[in-house]
């Protein structure tokens, strides 16, 4: 549970707010997705797993999804399958560059001392990028740390990432997972 926000700006004083109560939760994505799926199923949604999505077509007000064994049609599609997924790739076909963002995300293993120091606070870095921000949202055993840039010409993202990471003053850390991707934001029928 998060009760403290540390928002820094390259220029100006940082905002450090201790709210004394929970303002947000951080979750492990796989566990959260399972909870959402079970709740949707409990509310009457049909959950179909194990089908390979082969093609997604946007036709006016409908979205056609072709899978390995069936075809589906809907007014909307929600891409919750990752930035490099078929939903994201379908969106990137024909989407102009300013409808996408470039993101870097890492998983960082830190010392127990740093886990304790950050256990109930988040950090958001404004000004690390001209058109974006950096973040640290702690989990129970590691830190997801990343940045996103909404500029259609992102520059120096890795350098800016390391600048933000070093500004956190962590005692000891190891970057164990590194990913970067273009993220399609929205095209009217799809939200990622």
matplotlib code that plots the C-alpha trace (Angstrom):
import matplotlib.pyplot as plt

x = [0.0, 1.2, 0.8, 3.7, 4.4, 7.8, 7.4, 10.5, 11.1, 14.4, 13.7, 12.0, 11.5, 10.2, 6.8, 6.9, 3.6, 2.9, -0.8, -1.0, -3.5, -3.5, -3.6, -2.9, -1.9, 0.8, 0.1, 1.8, 0.3, -0.3, -2.2, -4.2, -5.1, -6.4, -8.6, -10.0, -10.6, -12.4, -14.6, -15.5, -16.4, -18.5, -20.3, -21.3, -18.4, -17.3, -13.6, -12.0, -8.4, -5.9, -6.8, -4.1, -5.2, -4.1, -5.6, -7.4, -9.3, -11.0, -14.1, -16.0, -17.6, -16.6, -13.5, -13.1, -10.8, -9.7, -8.3, -7.0, -10.5, -13.1, -13.9, -15.3, -16.8, -17.1, -17.4, -14.3, -11.1, -9.0, -5.3, -4.1, -1.6, 1.5, 3.1, 4.5, 1.3, -0.8, -3.3, -0.5, 0.9, -2.5, -2.9, 0.5, -0.5, -1.9, -1.5, 0.5, 3.5, 2.1, -0.5, 2.3, 4.7, 8.1, 8.6, 11.4, 10.7, 13.0, 12.8, 15.4, 16.4, 17.4, 18.7, 16.4, 17.3, 16.0, 12.9, 12.1, 12.9, 10.5, 7.8, 5.0, 6.1, 6.3, 8.5, 7.5, 10.1, 8.8, 11.2, 13.4, 12.0, 10.5, 7.3, 7.2, 7.9, 9.8, 8.5, 9.3, 6.3, 7.7, 6.6, 7.3, 10.6, 11.7, 11.2, 9.6, 11.4, 10.8, 10.0, 7.7, 8.1, 5.1, 7.3, 7.2, 11.0, 12.3, 16.0, 18.4, 15.9, 18.5, 20.6, 17.5, 16.5, 20.0, 19.7, 16.4, 17.6, 20.7, 18.6, 16.9, 20.0, 19.7, 22.3, 22.8, 20.8, 20.8, 18.7, 17.3, 14.9, 14.9, 12.3, 11.4, 8.5, 6.3, 2.9, -0.2, -2.3, -5.8, -7.5, -11.1, -11.9, -8.9, -7.2, -3.8]
y = [0.0, 3.4, 6.5, 8.7, 10.3, 11.7, 13.8, 15.5, 18.0, 18.8, 22.5, 23.5, 22.0, 18.4, 17.6, 15.1, 14.2, 11.9, 11.3, 9.2, 6.9, 4.6, 6.5, 3.6, 0.0, -1.6, -5.2, -8.1, -8.0, -11.8, -12.0, -8.8, -10.2, -13.4, -11.5, -9.3, -12.4, -14.2, -11.2, -10.7, -14.4, -14.0, -11.1, -13.2, -12.7, -15.7, -16.3, -18.1, -19.1, -21.0, -19.5, -17.9, -14.5, -14.5, -11.3, -8.1, -5.9, -2.6, -2.1, 1.0, 0.6, -3.1, -5.0, -8.5, -10.9, -14.1, -16.8, -20.4, -21.8, -19.1, -15.6, -12.9, -9.4, -6.6, -2.9, -2.7, -4.6, -4.2, -5.1, -6.4, -8.7, -6.6, -3.8, -6.3, -8.2, -8.8, -6.2, -3.6, -4.6, -4.3, -0.9, 0.2, -0.6, 2.7, 4.6, 7.8, 8.2, 10.8, 8.2, 6.1, 6.5, 4.9, 3.3, 1.6, -0.6, -2.5, -4.8, -3.9, -6.0, -3.9, -4.4, -5.2, -1.7, -0.1, -2.3, -1.1, 2.6, 2.5, 0.1, 2.7, 5.3, 5.9, 8.2, 10.1, 12.1, 15.0, 16.7, 13.7, 13.9, 16.9, 15.0, 12.2, 11.0, 8.4, 6.2, 3.8, 1.8, -0.6, -4.3, -6.6, -8.0, -5.7, -2.3, -1.7, 1.4, 3.0, 6.0, 6.9, 9.5, 10.8, 12.7, 11.3, 11.7, 10.3, 10.9, 9.6, 7.4, 5.1, 8.0, 9.6, 6.3, 5.9, 9.5, 8.8, 5.5, 7.2, 10.0, 7.5, 7.0, 3.2, 1.5, -1.5, -2.7, -5.1, -4.6, -8.1, -7.4, -4.8, -4.1, -1.2, -0.8, 1.5, 1.6, 2.5, 4.8, 4.7, 4.7, 5.2, 1.5, 0.1, 1.1, -0.4]
z = [0.0, -0.9, 1.3, 0.2, -3.1, -4.1, -7.3, -8.6, -11.3, -13.0, -12.3, -9.1, -5.7, -5.4, -4.0, -1.2, 0.2, 3.2, 3.3, 6.4, 4.6, 1.6, -1.7, -4.1, -4.2, -6.3, -7.5, -9.2, -12.7, -13.0, -9.8, -10.6, -14.1, -12.5, -10.1, -12.9, -15.1, -12.2, -11.5, -15.2, -15.4, -12.2, -13.8, -16.8, -19.3, -21.4, -20.9, -23.8, -23.4, -25.5, -28.8, -31.0, -32.3, -36.0, -37.3, -36.1, -38.6, -37.9, -40.0, -39.3, -35.9, -35.4, -34.7, -36.3, -34.5, -36.3, -34.1, -34.6, -34.3, -34.4, -35.4, -33.2, -33.8, -31.3, -31.0, -28.9, -28.2, -25.1, -25.5, -22.2, -23.8, -23.7, -25.8, -28.4, -28.8, -31.9, -30.7, -30.4, -33.8, -35.4, -33.9, -35.2, -38.7, -39.9, -36.7, -37.1, -34.9, -32.5, -31.4, -29.9, -27.0, -26.4, -23.1, -21.2, -18.2, -16.0, -13.0, -10.5, -7.5, -4.6, -1.1, 1.8, 3.2, -0.1, -0.1, 3.4, 2.5, -0.4, 0.8, 1.0, -1.4, -5.1, -7.2, -10.3, -12.2, -14.2, -16.5, -17.0, -20.6, -22.3, -23.2, -20.6, -17.1, -15.2, -12.4, -9.6, -8.2, -5.6, -5.4, -2.4, -3.8, -6.6, -8.2, -11.6, -12.8, -16.2, -18.3, -21.1, -23.8, -25.8, -28.3, -31.8, -31.9, -28.5, -27.9, -25.3, -23.5, -22.0, -20.8, -19.2, -17.6, -16.0, -14.8, -13.1, -11.6, -10.2, -8.7, -6.5, -4.4, -4.1, -2.0, -4.3, -7.2, -10.2, -13.3, -14.0, -16.8, -19.5, -22.1, -24.4, -26.8, -28.7, -27.1, -29.1, -27.0, -28.5, -31.9, -30.8, -30.5, -28.8, -25.5, -24.4]

ax = plt.figure().add_subplot(projection="3d")
ax.plot(x, y, z, "-o")
ax.set_aspect("equal")
plt.show()
